[in-house]
Every structure is written in C-alpha cells, then in structure tokens.
C-alpha cells in the first residue's frame, strides 16, 4: 500500500509541474505577439500622472512619428502639416554672416596702442590755465589708453598740478630746474625731458607733441594709433590778427608722402616748407632700440639730444613717413591757434618751432 501511495503522489507532483510549465509557456508565447512600444500595466499609471509635465516634441520628431505611424490620427497629421520648418541658410549666407561676426569680434578685442601726448607749458604764458583746461577737456574724451606728459619749469605756482589732478586723465607732470633765455631752446629742452622719461621707462606707444594752442578732431587720436614708424598729417594755422588761414602738410599718393606744400588763401604755394613739430608723430621704440634705428648706444642716452635725433630721422628718408589719415592725407584734423599777443614759449612755438 505504501508503494502505491508514493507512486500516486509522484504522479500528482508531475501533473502540477506540467500544468505550471504549460501556463508559463502559453503566457510567454502570447506575450511575444504584444507591441514592443506599448507601456506595461505598472508604467501606464506613472505615464498618465506625468503627462501634464511632458516637454513638447521637436518638429523633427513629429515628422519621424508621422512617417513611422501610418495610422496616426487626422488631428496629429494636421498639426504636422501646419508646423513651419525654417529653411537652413545657404552656405554663402552662412559664410558671410560668420565673417562679419568674426570681424566685429576682432575689432572689439583688438587692443589700442598707447597714445603718448607731450605738452610743454610755462607760467610765463598768460593763457596757460585757460588753454591747459581746454586741451584737458579734449584729451579726456579720447578712448584709453592715453598718457599725457606735461613738462614745465620749476615754479611756485601749483596751477598745473591742480588742473591735472582734476582731469581724470593718466598723466605725468615733469618739472625741470634749468633756466633759459632762448624760448626755442627751452621748448627743445622740455621735449627732451619728456623723451628721456619715455626712454627710461620704455613707454611703448605713439608720441605726439601737442601744443596748448592746438585744436583737435577727436578722430585724430584714432588715426595716429595706426602709425608704424613715422606719420605726418596736414595742419591748419589760424592767425587772428592777420585774418587768414594757412594750410601746410604733406602731399600724398594714398598714404605715401611724395612732397610738401604750404597753401594760402590766395593759392600761393611753397614746395618745401619746414614741418611743424605738431604735424608728425612716431613710434616711441626708436628711443630705446639703437640697433634698429641706427642711433648711438643707449648707454650714452644722458648726453643725447633726443628731439634732434627724432627730427633727423624724420627727414632722412620720406619713405619712412606715412600720411595720416591713409585714405585722405589732405584731411584737416588738427588746427593751431596763433596768438601773437603772447610772448611766452608757447607763442615762440607758434612762430619758430619747425623741423628744418
């Protein structure tokens, strides 16, 4: 009896195993026919709860769904048809836009050269305070970087220092102790003081000698920053007492200087006039690079007449001079007021300060 019961139990266990196996096989078989992208029972509720937070699909995804689902509803098809797809720009338009953007970025990032403005002044000039403030109001409008070097003789007056402190301009106020009876020699000494300061501190930029009586177009300072070696430009001389205007400066072929002229109101012309000190500028590196410019060794800089050297180099070869502005060398961007009532060095600068 015991063996019969054990055999019955084994048969029942096998039957149960076969039934479980059959059920699992059938469920797996029919599950294989179900759509692969269909959500399961457990994920359907989660998807339904997050439906309001879903992100909109891109236009490209809508087109892919329309192509892969031929049984999509008419509503979805109408939405896809009405959605505007922006046409990609042509290669030429894209290249042109990229070039303009690159050019604009480079112009913004390109560093400006330092403009070094040298101005001699003297307490003997009755217009010193007025002209110094007027020139300061012009220079403060020039985009940086700019350094204003003002040179004067030793004096008990603090007017120049007070004016410079209130300008908001980066400046150097240089004072010398020597006494001069010749106004022209005093002006040359003042410029040498400034040039020695530039040389000693290796200030890299474009040097321009600005007299107190000068009047500027603000675009002038942008133009002189383009000078590589030497640059020159025309200048208008305004004489109040004589009631006339004299224009002097270079004659150019594009930016190349080919000659000089002095044109008056009555069309009188002088082919080779002297150059005024304010009508040329130069790269300050010539002051401390003797091998490049043929200057004696910088060890002897204390005995060198820097302004004389600059004048000589400027006139040695006209090919070194470039007309400013390069597109139109005849454009006047600098005017000089001639006030003969002043007997100061500033007046002598108006009358005698030429490169000869």
C-alpha positions as CSV (number, residue, x, y, z in Angstrom):
1,X,0.0,0.0,0.0
2,X,2.8,2.3,0.9
3,X,4.4,2.0,-2.5
4,X,1.1,2.7,-4.3
5,X,0.5,5.9,-2.3
6,X,4.0,7.1,-3.1
7,X,3.5,6.5,-6.8
8,X,0.2,8.4,-6.7
9,X,1.9,11.4,-5.1
10,X,4.7,11.4,-7.6
11,X,2.1,11.4,-10.4
12,X,0.3,14.3,-8.8
13,X,3.6,16.3,-8.5
14,X,4.4,15.7,-12.1
15,X,0.9,16.8,-13.2
16,X,1.2,20.1,-11.2
17,X,4.7,20.8,-12.7
18,X,3.4,20.1,-16.2
19,X,0.4,22.4,-15.7
20,X,2.6,25.2,-14.3
21,X,5.1,24.8,-17.2
22,X,2.2,24.8,-19.7
23,X,0.7,28.0,-18.3
24,X,4.1,29.8,-18.3
25,X,4.7,28.7,-21.9
26,X,1.3,29.9,-23.1
27,X,1.7,33.3,-21.3
28,X,5.2,33.8,-22.8
29,X,4.0,32.7,-26.3
30,X,1.2,35.3,-26.4
31,X,3.3,38.0,-24.7
32,X,5.7,37.8,-27.7
33,X,2.9,39.0,-30.0
34,X,2.3,42.1,-27.9
35,X,3.6,45.6,-29.4
36,X,7.1,46.3,-28.2
37,X,6.5,50.0,-27.5
38,X,3.3,49.5,-25.5
39,X,3.5,50.5,-21.9
40,X,3.0,47.9,-19.2
41,X,0.3,47.9,-16.6
42,X,2.6,49.3,-14.0
43,X,4.1,52.1,-16.1
44,X,0.8,53.3,-17.6
45,X,-0.3,54.9,-14.4
46,X,3.0,56.7,-13.9
47,X,3.0,58.0,-17.5
48,X,-0.6,59.2,-17.1
49,X,0.4,61.1,-13.9
50,X,3.4,62.8,-15.6
51,X,1.6,63.6,-18.9
52,X,1.0,67.2,-17.9
53,X,4.7,67.8,-17.2
54,X,6.0,66.3,-20.5
55,X,8.0,68.5,-22.9
56,X,6.9,69.4,-26.4
57,X,8.5,67.3,-29.1
58,X,10.7,68.9,-31.7
59,X,9.5,69.3,-35.3
60,X,11.9,66.6,-36.5
61,X,10.5,64.1,-34.0
62,X,6.9,64.8,-35.2
63,X,8.0,64.1,-38.8
64,X,9.6,60.8,-37.8
65,X,6.5,59.7,-35.9
66,X,4.3,60.7,-38.9
67,X,6.5,58.5,-41.2
68,X,6.7,55.5,-38.9
69,X,3.0,55.6,-37.8
70,X,0.7,55.4,-40.8
71,X,-2.4,55.1,-38.5
72,X,-1.9,58.4,-36.7
73,X,-5.0,60.5,-36.2
74,X,-6.1,63.2,-38.5
75,X,-5.5,65.8,-35.8
76,X,-1.8,64.9,-35.5
77,X,-1.4,65.0,-39.2
78,X,-2.9,68.5,-39.4
79,X,-0.6,69.8,-36.7
80,X,2.4,68.4,-38.5
81,X,1.3,69.9,-41.8
82,X,0.8,73.3,-40.3
83,X,4.1,73.4,-38.4
84,X,6.6,75.6,-40.3
85,X,10.1,74.3,-40.6
86,X,12.7,77.1,-41.1
87,X,14.8,76.6,-44.1
88,X,18.5,76.3,-43.4
89,X,20.5,79.3,-44.6
90,X,22.5,78.8,-47.8
91,X,26.3,78.2,-47.4
92,X,27.1,81.7,-48.9
93,X,24.8,83.5,-46.4
94,X,26.2,81.5,-43.5
95,X,29.8,82.1,-44.5
96,X,29.1,85.9,-44.9
97,X,27.4,86.1,-41.5
98,X,30.3,84.2,-39.9
99,X,32.8,86.5,-41.5
100,X,31.0,89.6,-40.3
101,X,30.6,88.3,-36.8
102,X,34.3,87.3,-36.7
103,X,35.4,90.8,-38.0
104,X,33.2,92.5,-35.4
105,X,34.6,90.4,-32.6
106,X,38.2,91.0,-33.7
107,X,37.6,94.8,-33.9
108,X,36.3,94.8,-30.4
109,X,39.1,92.7,-29.0
110,X,42.0,94.4,-30.9
111,X,44.0,96.4,-28.3
112,X,44.6,100.1,-28.9
113,X,48.1,101.4,-28.9
114,X,49.1,103.8,-26.2
115,X,48.9,107.5,-27.3
116,X,51.7,109.5,-25.6
117,X,50.8,113.2,-25.7
118,X,53.7,115.6,-24.8
119,X,52.8,119.1,-23.9
120,X,55.4,121.8,-22.9
121,X,53.9,124.7,-20.8
122,X,55.2,127.7,-19.0
123,X,53.9,130.0,-16.3
124,X,55.1,132.9,-18.5
125,X,52.2,132.2,-20.8
126,X,49.2,134.4,-19.7
127,X,46.8,131.8,-21.4
128,X,48.4,128.8,-19.7
129,X,45.5,128.0,-17.3
130,X,42.8,128.5,-20.0
131,X,44.5,126.5,-22.7
132,X,45.6,123.8,-20.4
133,X,42.0,123.2,-19.2
134,X,40.7,123.3,-22.8
135,X,43.2,120.8,-24.0
136,X,42.5,118.6,-21.0
137,X,38.8,118.6,-21.8
138,X,39.7,117.4,-25.3
139,X,42.1,114.7,-24.2
140,X,39.7,113.3,-21.6
141,X,37.3,112.4,-24.4
142,X,39.9,110.2,-26.2
143,X,39.4,106.5,-25.6
144,X,42.2,104.9,-23.5
145,X,45.0,104.0,-23.3
146,X,46.5,107.5,-23.3
147,X,49.3,109.1,-21.3
148,X,49.6,112.9,-21.1
149,X,53.1,114.1,-20.3
150,X,53.1,117.8,-19.2
151,X,56.5,119.5,-18.8
152,X,57.1,122.9,-17.2
153,X,59.9,124.8,-15.4
154,X,60.2,124.9,-11.7
155,X,57.7,127.4,-10.3
156,X,55.9,128.4,-7.1
157,X,52.6,128.1,-8.8
158,X,50.5,124.9,-8.3
159,X,48.0,125.7,-11.0
160,X,49.2,123.0,-13.5
161,X,49.2,120.3,-10.8
162,X,45.7,121.2,-9.6
163,X,44.4,121.2,-13.2
164,X,45.9,117.8,-13.9
165,X,44.6,116.2,-10.7
166,X,41.1,117.1,-11.6
167,X,41.1,115.9,-15.2
168,X,40.8,112.1,-14.6
169,X,43.5,111.6,-17.2
170,X,46.5,109.3,-16.8
171,X,49.3,111.9,-16.7
172,X,53.0,112.5,-15.8
173,X,53.9,116.0,-14.6
174,X,57.6,116.6,-15.2
175,X,59.5,119.7,-13.8
176,X,63.0,120.9,-14.7
177,X,65.2,123.4,-12.9
178,X,67.3,124.8,-15.7
179,X,66.8,128.5,-16.8
180,X,66.8,129.6,-20.4
181,X,66.9,132.9,-22.1
182,X,66.1,131.4,-25.6
183,X,62.5,130.3,-25.7
184,X,63.1,127.9,-28.6
185,X,66.0,126.2,-26.6
186,X,63.6,125.9,-23.6
187,X,61.0,124.2,-25.7
188,X,63.5,121.7,-27.1
189,X,64.7,121.0,-23.5
190,X,61.2,120.4,-22.3
191,X,60.6,117.9,-25.1
192,X,63.9,116.2,-24.3
193,X,62.9,115.9,-20.7
194,X,59.7,114.1,-21.9
195,X,61.5,111.9,-24.4
196,X,64.1,110.9,-21.8
197,X,61.3,109.9,-19.4
198,X,59.7,107.8,-22.2
199,X,63.1,106.2,-23.0
200,X,63.9,105.5,-19.3
201,X,60.6,103.8,-18.6
202,X,60.3,102.2,-22.1
203,X,56.8,103.5,-22.6
204,X,55.6,101.8,-25.8
205,X,53.2,103.9,-27.9
206,X,52.9,106.7,-30.4
207,X,54.4,110.0,-29.4
208,X,52.7,113.3,-30.5
209,X,53.8,116.8,-29.4
210,X,50.6,118.8,-28.6
211,X,50.9,122.5,-28.1
212,X,48.4,124.2,-25.7
213,X,47.1,126.2,-28.7
214,X,46.2,123.1,-30.7
215,X,42.6,122.2,-31.5
216,X,41.7,118.6,-32.5
217,X,39.2,116.5,-34.2
218,X,38.7,113.5,-31.8
219,X,39.2,111.1,-34.7
220,X,42.8,112.3,-35.0
221,X,43.9,110.3,-32.0
222,X,42.5,107.1,-33.5
223,X,44.4,107.8,-36.7
224,X,47.8,108.3,-35.1
225,X,47.5,104.9,-33.3
226,X,47.8,103.4,-36.7
227,X,51.4,104.7,-37.2
228,X,54.1,102.0,-37.5
229,X,57.2,104.1,-37.7
230,X,56.7,107.8,-38.6
231,X,53.4,109.5,-39.5
232,X,52.6,113.0,-40.7
233,X,49.5,115.0,-41.4
234,X,48.3,118.4,-42.6
235,X,47.6,121.2,-40.1
236,X,45.7,124.4,-40.4
237,X,47.2,127.6,-38.9
238,X,44.7,130.1,-37.7
239,X,46.0,133.7,-37.4
240,X,43.6,136.0,-35.7
241,X,45.3,139.3,-36.4
242,X,46.2,138.6,-40.0
243,X,42.7,137.2,-40.7
244,X,43.9,134.3,-42.8
245,X,44.2,130.6,-42.7
246,X,47.3,128.7,-43.8
247,X,47.3,125.0,-44.5
248,X,50.6,123.1,-44.5
249,X,51.4,119.5,-44.6
250,X,52.3,116.5,-46.8
251,X,51.4,115.8,-50.4
252,X,50.5,112.1,-50.6
253,X,49.8,109.3,-53.1
254,X,47.5,107.2,-51.0
255,X,49.4,107.0,-47.7
256,X,52.8,107.6,-49.3
257,X,54.3,111.0,-48.8
258,X,55.6,112.4,-52.1
259,X,56.2,116.0,-51.2
260,X,55.1,119.0,-49.1
261,X,53.0,122.1,-49.7
262,X,52.1,125.3,-48.0
263,X,48.8,126.6,-49.4
264,X,47.5,130.0,-48.5
265,X,44.1,131.6,-49.1
266,X,45.4,133.3,-52.3
267,X,46.7,130.0,-53.7
268,X,50.4,130.8,-53.1
269,X,52.4,127.6,-52.8
270,X,55.7,126.7,-51.3
271,X,57.0,123.3,-52.5
272,X,59.2,122.5,-49.5
273,X,58.1,124.2,-46.3
274,X,59.5,123.2,-42.9
275,X,57.4,120.7,-40.9
276,X,55.8,121.9,-37.7
277,X,56.6,119.8,-34.6
278,X,52.9,119.1,-34.0
279,X,52.4,117.8,-37.6
280,X,54.2,114.5,-37.2
281,X,54.3,111.5,-34.7
282,X,56.5,108.5,-34.2
283,X,56.8,105.1,-32.6
284,X,58.4,105.5,-29.2
285,X,60.5,102.3,-29.7
286,X,63.1,104.3,-31.7
287,X,64.2,105.9,-28.4
288,X,65.5,102.7,-26.9
289,X,66.2,100.4,-29.8
290,X,69.6,101.8,-31.2
291,X,70.5,98.8,-33.4
292,X,67.2,99.0,-35.2
293,X,67.3,102.8,-35.8
294,X,71.0,103.4,-36.2
295,X,71.2,105.5,-33.1
296,X,74.3,105.5,-30.9
297,X,74.3,103.1,-27.9
298,X,71.6,103.8,-25.3
299,X,74.4,103.9,-22.7
300,X,75.0,107.5,-23.8
301,X,71.4,108.4,-23.5
302,X,72.0,111.1,-20.9
303,X,74.1,113.1,-23.5
304,X,71.8,112.5,-26.4
305,X,69.6,115.2,-27.8
306,X,66.5,113.0,-28.4
307,X,64.4,115.6,-30.1
308,X,67.2,116.4,-32.6
309,X,67.7,112.7,-33.3
310,X,63.9,112.4,-34.0
311,X,63.9,115.3,-36.3
312,X,66.9,114.0,-38.3
313,X,65.4,110.5,-38.6
314,X,62.1,112.0,-39.8
315,X,63.8,113.9,-42.6
316,X,66.4,111.4,-43.7
317,X,64.0,109.4,-45.8
318,X,60.5,110.5,-46.8
319,X,59.6,106.8,-47.4
320,X,59.6,106.3,-43.6
321,X,56.8,108.9,-43.3
322,X,53.2,107.7,-43.8
323,X,50.4,110.1,-44.5
324,X,47.6,110.4,-41.9
325,X,44.7,109.6,-42.5
326,X,45.9,106.9,-45.0
327,X,42.8,107.2,-47.2
328,X,42.8,111.0,-47.4
329,X,46.1,112.6,-46.4
330,X,44.7,116.1,-47.2
331,X,42.0,115.9,-44.5
332,X,42.5,118.5,-41.8
333,X,42.1,117.1,-38.3
334,X,44.4,119.5,-36.4
335,X,44.2,123.3,-36.1
336,X,46.7,125.6,-34.4
337,X,45.8,129.0,-33.0
338,X,48.3,131.7,-33.5
339,X,48.0,134.3,-30.7
340,X,50.8,136.9,-31.3
341,X,49.9,138.8,-28.1
342,X,51.6,136.1,-26.0
343,X,55.3,136.5,-25.6
344,X,55.8,133.1,-23.9
345,X,57.5,129.9,-25.2
346,X,54.0,128.8,-26.4
347,X,54.0,131.8,-28.7
348,X,57.5,131.1,-29.9
349,X,56.3,127.6,-30.6
350,X,53.8,129.0,-33.0
351,X,56.3,131.2,-34.7
352,X,59.6,129.3,-34.8
353,X,59.1,125.6,-33.9
354,X,59.8,123.9,-37.2
355,X,61.8,120.9,-38.3
356,X,64.3,122.5,-40.7
